[in-house]
């Protein structure tokens, strides 16, 4: 199931981006 693996990688990338945004939005 390559789709699952690709989905997991995308999910991790999205989570990382969310954390970065959170840090930037932090005053």
N, C-alpha and C positions, 0 to 999 in steps of 0.2 A: 504493500500500500504506500506508494510514493506520495499520494495526496496527503495522507495523515502527516507524513514527515514534513512535507513542505508547509502544511498548515501550522504545525508546531513551531517551525522556525519563524514563520510570519507572526505568530502569536507572541513569541518571545521578543521579536523585534518591536512589535507594537507596545508591549509592556515596557520595554526599555525606553521607548520614545515618551511614553506617558510619564515615566519617572523623571525624565529630563525636563519635561514641561512643568511638572509639579515643582521641581527645584527652581526653575526660572520664575514661576509665578509666586514663589515664596518671598515675602518682603524681607 
